[in-house]
Amino acid sequence: MKVRGIRKQKVGGYYMRLKVLVDNNTLIDRYFRGEPGVSYYLEEGGKKILFDLGYSDLFIDNARKMGIDLLDLDYVVLSHGHLDHTWGLGPLVRLITEAKVEGVHHKTPALVAHPAVFLSRRIGTLGEMGPLLRPGELCRHFDLTLSEEPVWLTDRLVFLGEILRENDFEAESPLGKVTIGGGEEDDFLMDDSALAYRSDEGIVIVTGCSHSGICNILEQAMRITGERRVVDLIGGLHLMKPSERRLEETKRYLERVRPRRIHPCHCTDLPSRLALAGVADLREVGVGLDLRLD
């Protein structure tokens, strides 16, 4: 198991490709399936990255239809430790194991996440909301890279590590319980993180659920990359029946930051999307979406 810190980024004339493998919705007239979860496939700097794995093996089926080879991954990145982002780990382990048995070419990807991703979690009477596989098992299939600090995956793409929570309107309430040291505590999802891509035009944020707050995430990305222009953000914004104050403060923040586009999905309800459409160029998201991010 390795723990990595910050690696200095370089700037060059490249772009990042992102394809949506799993989301709650699918694009119209595309023959994919969706589920309440997130999984994105990214290519950047010669590296192939799987960001989250959804709830089931659906990401494998959709990837196959898109012609994506999941045996050729360099990185698997987890945004946080909830079941709708991590329970696809089992199917991916089976896929890699079957390739080994059959002598099919495959890579051993690095698995990048916050160390607290693998803690046991529950919400209400649900027995387990966290990953079903733990580091002791996963280290047999992946090169584990667990870090609270940012980790540069390429010269332009960075895992943001533990997000500083600086405002008073995001991440203010716990979501269920987390087991730490044999006891249960309120779960503030301190493992929640995201990716930031530094393009020539500004930064692109790729997030799973934004439990730490999309405004906090953007501020962290700006500190790490040294770039305050925001080209795009894609992912769940954890705006499901948000308080009026949280939604209004989020709108005010985005008005100040002025992202060129936003692609909210997954855990972002329709009223919140409509509200954000008033302050930013809001785009549709669903399984099958293929973005080139310059």
N, C-alpha and C positions, 0 to 999 in steps of 0.2 A: 504494500500500500504506500502510495507516495502523496505528499502534500506539496503543492506548488504555489508560488507567489506570482508577482507581477513580472511580465516580460515586456520589454519595450517594443512598441509597435513601429512598423515602417509604413510609408505611404507610397502607393503605386497605382497604376491605372487599371484597376480590376473592377469586377462586379460580383455580387452574391446572388445565387439562385435559391429560391425558396419554393417548396411545394407542400401544400397542405394534405397530409395523409389522413388525419382524423380531426374532425370538428363535430359539433352538435348538428351542423347543417351540411348539405352538399350543394354544389352549384347546380343551377337549373339545367336540365337536359344533359347531365353527365351521369354515367351509370356507375357511380360509386355509392358506398353506404357510409352513414355517419353513426356516431354514438356520443353520449355526453363525455367528452374527453378531448385531449389535444395530442397531436403528433405532427411534427414538421420535419421535412427532409431538406437539408441545406448543402450547397456546394460553394466553397469559398477558398481561395488560395491553394487550390489543388487538394483540399481536404473534403471528405464527405461526412456529414454530421447528422445524427438523428437526435432531435430535440423533443423529449418526452415520447411516451409509447402508448398513450391512451389506456383504456380499461381492459382490452381483450387482445386477440390476435388480428383485429380488423386492420391495423396499420400494415400488416404483412400482405393481406389480400389487396388493399388499395395500392400499395407500393408495386406489387406484381403487375397490376393493371396499368400502372404508369411507366413500367419498364425500369424500375429502380431495383438495383441489386443490393439488398441489405446485408449480404455477406462481404461487402466491400467497404464497410464503414470504418472510418478512422476514429470517430468519437460518438459516444452516446452521452447526452447531457440531460440531467433531470432538473426541472425547474423547482420542484418541491416534492414532499413525500406523500401526497394524496393518491388514492387508488386510481383515479381517472387520469393519472399521468404516469403511474409506475407499474400497474399490474400487467402491462404488456411485456415486462422483463422476462417473465416465464416463457411465453411464446418465442421471444428472441433467443433465449438460451437453448430452447429445443431446436430452433432453426440452425443455430451454430453447431450444436451437438450432432445433429443429423448430417450436416456437411462434413464434420470430422469422420463420422462412421463411414460415409460413402466416398471419402477421399476427394471431396469437392473443394476447390480453392476457396479460402476464406481468410479474412483478417481477424486479429484479436483486437477489438477496439478498446480505447481508453473510456472508462466510465467516469464522467466528471459531475460532481455534485457537492453541495454543502454537507459536512459530516452528519448533521442532524436529520438528513433526509430519511435515514433508515430507522428512526425511532418509531416505536409502536404508538398508534394514535386511535382514538375513538371519538365518535360524535353520537351522543345519546345512547341508544341501545345497540348501535352498530358495533359489532365485535372488533373489527379491525379496519381502519381507514388508511393505514400506512402500507408500505411495500410488503409483499409476501416473502420476498427473498432478502436475506441479510448479507452484509459484507463478507462474512466467512464463507458463504456459498458463492457469491458473485465473483470473488477474487480468483476462482478457478476458471472463469470464463472471460473476464475483463481485466484490464490494467486499471485498478481503482485509483482515481485521482480525486481525493476528497479535500476540499479547501474552503475555509471561510474567506480567504483572500481572492482577489480576481485572478483568473487563469486565462492567459492568451492562448487560444486554440490555433490561430493563424496570426499573421502580422496585422490583420485588420479586425478580427473577430474575437471578442473577449467574453468569458463567463464572468459576471459581475460580482460573484461572491456574496457575502452577507450584506444586505442592503441597509444602509444607515436610515433610521426612521426619524426624520427631523421635523415634520409638521405635526399638527395636533388634530387632523381630520381624517387621516388614513391609518389603518392597522391599529385602531384604538380598542377593538374588542377581540377577545379570544374566540377561537372556533374549535370547540370540543376540548379534549384532554390529551396530553402527551405524557408518555411514561419516561421518566428520567431518574436514573439511580434507584430504581425499584419503587418509586412513588409517582403519583400522577400530579401534573401541574396544568394550569390553563395553557392552552396551545395558541401562541401568537405567530406560529409559522415562521420562526426565525430563519429557517432554511430556505425560504422563498427567494428565488433569484431570477435572473433573466440573462439574455445575450444582448450585446451591443456590437453593431458593425459600423466601422468608421469608413465611410465612403468619401469621395472627393467633394460631395455636395453637403455632407453632414452625417449625422448618426441615424441608424435604423435600430429600433428596439424590437426584440422578439421575446415575448413573455408567455408564460403558461397561464397563471391565474392572477398575478399581481396582488397577492395577499399582503405584501409589504407596501403596496400603494404605487400606482403608476407614476405619480408625481415624485415620490421618493426614488423610484427606479430611474426616472429620467435624470434627476439630479446626480445620482451616483454615476450613471453613464457619462454625464458631462464631465465630472471630476476625473474619471479614469481616462477618458479619451482626449480631454482638453478641447473638446468641440461642443459648442452650444447650439449650433444649427441642427434642427431635427427634420430629417427627410420623411420618416415614416415610423409608425409603431404598429405591430401586429400581434394579436393575442388576446387572451382573456383579461379583462380589467377589473374583475371582482366587483362589478356594479350590478348587483341583483337586489332590487328594492333598497338602494342606498338611502341613507338619511338625506334630507334636503340640503343640509349643510355640506355633506361630503360631495354631493353632485355639483353644487354651486361652486365650491372651492376648486374642484377638479376642472370645471369649465373655465374659471378665472385663470387657473394656472396654464391651461392649454392656450388660452387667449394670449397670455404673455409669451409663451414659448413659441407659438405659431408653427406647429408641425405642418409640413407640406401636405401630408396625407395621414389618415389613421385607418386601420383595419381591425376594429374591435370585434371580438367573437366570443365563443364558448360561454363564459360566465358573465356576459354583459347583456342585460335585458333590453327589450325593445324601447321602453321609455328613456333609458339611459343613452342608447344609441341615438335616438331622435334628438335628445338634448345636446349631445356632443356634436351632432351634425350642424348645429347652429354656430359652432366656433371653429370647426375644422372640416376639411374635405374628407368625408366619410365614404369608404369603399366597402363593397360586399366581400364576404369571406365564406368559404365552404370547401369541403373536400374536393380536390381537383384544381384548386387555385394554383397558378404557376406565376410567380413573380420574379422579375429580374430587377434587382435593387442596385442601382449604380452608385 
